[in-house]
Amino acid sequence: MPEKRLVRLLLQQCTSAQLDLRGTDAVGAESDADLILERCGAPDDDGLLKIGPGLVLFVCFLSGCDDATARRAATTALSARLSESAADSRRTAITSAPGDILVVPQATLGGQLKGKQFQYHGNVSKADGARLYAVFVEALSETAAEVDGWSQAGCRIRCGRYGARQVLSSTTNGPFSHVIEL
């Protein structure tokens, strides 16, 4: 029997991206939202989260996911060698490229097609998802901060709001997308 998947990530290389947070509210505990704001910064004055070259990182937490798995997903996303290096043609981790990261919580990645409709019974509850998202963002920020030169190069992590409908615009130099399941 195949191993149960607990987290689904979709990583998409981009030359730029922005997430429109105007009119959205966060879901989950206020302390989780505060932690994410502290780690990822507030939207710009126009209500947009913007990044330059880097990755758009979509994340979905599935039933059975725990804090340890959310942290492991964050380190896996940062260490996956799929970004283009400016120095040569080899693929490198985003923290070595260097590049920005835009994190988008995306519960629809957990959908399963049944007949002609998608069902989301395999996702965690909204409350658990918001908590796991905060754990994921914290691990992502802490791991990236440990990489020499990444933040000094002006790279940053920007994070969307869990449970909110958000408008994403991105320019890709691909398409170049990868799914990772843990």
N, C-alpha and C positions, 0 to 999 in steps of 0.2 A: 504494500500500500504506500502511495507517495506521502512524503512528509508534508504536514500541514503548513501552509504559508501564513505568516503572521503580519507581515508588512509588505506593501507593494510600493516601489519607487519607480518613477518615470523621470529620467534625466534627459534634458534636451539642451544641446549646445546652442548658444545664441550669440549674436553680435550686439544685441541690446534687447531689453524687455522692460515693461512697466506693468504694474498692477494697480488698478483703480479701486481705492478703498472708500470712495465717497459714498455716504449713505449706508455703510455696513456697520454692524455691531458684532463684537466678539461673542463667542459662546464659551461657557465654562466659568471657572472660578476667577474672580477678579485678580487674585494673586498670579494665576497662570498668564493672564493678559498683560499684567505689569511686567512679568519676567520676560515675555516675548518683546515687549516694547523696549525694555532695558537692553536686551541682547541685539535687537535688530534695528532700533531707531524708529522714530516716528515718520509717517509719510511726509513728503515735501509739502510746501505751502499749498500746492494745487491738489493735494489729496492723493498723490501718486507715489508709489514705491518704484524707483527706477534703478536699473543696473546697466553697466556697460557690458563688454564682452565677458562671457562666462557661461553659467548654467542656470536653466530654470529647473527646479527640483520639485516635482509633485510627489506628495506622500499620502498614503492611505493605511490606516491601521485596521487589521482584521481581528475577528474574535480570537481570544487567547493571547493576544499581544500583551507583553508586560514591559516594565521600565527598562529592563536589561536588553530586550529585543529592540526597543526604540533607540537606545543608545548605540547598539551595534549597527543599526541601520544608518545612523548618522556617520559613524566612522567609515562604514562601507562606502557610502556616497562620496565622502571626501577622498577616499583612497583609490577609487576606481579610475583606471588610466584610460580616459576617453576624451580628454580635452586636447586641443591642438597646442603644441608648444611653439612659441615664437622662435626658439633657437634652432629647431630641426623638425623633421617630419614625424617623429615618434609621438605617440599619444602619451599623455602624462596626467597625473592627478590634478584636479582643479586648483589645489593649493600650491602646486608647483608651476602652473601655467604662466602667471597667475591670472585669476579672473574672479568676478563677482558671482554671487549666488542669490537667486530669488527663490524662496521656498513658498510653495503654494499647497496648502492642505486641500486634498482632492478626494473626497469620499467616494466619488463615482468610479474611481479605479477599482473599488471593491465589488462592483456590480457583476452579476451573473445573468446571462441571457436565458430566460425561461419563456419558451414560445417566441413571442414578438416583443416582450417587455423585459426590462432589466429589474432585478430584485437585489436588495442590499442587505439581506438577512445575515450575511457573513461579516458585516462591519461591526466594529465595537460601538457602544452607545455614544451619544454625543458628549456626555460628561467624561467618559473614559477617553474618547478621542481627543478632547481638548486638553486633558491632563497629559496624555502621551505625546501630543504635539509640543507641549511646553518642555517635556523631558527631551524630546528629539532636538528642538531648537537649542536648548541649553547645551546638550552634548555636541551639536554641530559647532556652536560658538566656541566652546572650550577647546575642542580638538583643533579647530582652525587657528585659534590664538596660540597654540603650541608650535605651530609651523613657523620656522624662522623666515622672516622677510615677507610673509603673506600680508599681514595688516600694514606693514611699513610700505608695501607697494601700493597702498591705497585701496586694496580689495576689501569688500564688505559683504555681509550677509543681510539681506532684506527679507522680511517674513510677512506673508499674508495673514488674514484672520481666520481662525478655525470656525467652520460652520456658517460662514457668510458667503453670499453670492458676490463674486468679484469679477471684474473685467480685466482679462489679460491681453496684452498686445506684445508680440515678440517678433524680432527679425532673426531668422536663422541663417546659418551658412551651411546648410545641409540639404535636405533634412538629415538630422543627426540625432536620433533618439534611441535610448536604451531603457529596457525594463529590468529592474532587479527585484527579486522576491526573496525574502528571508523568512 
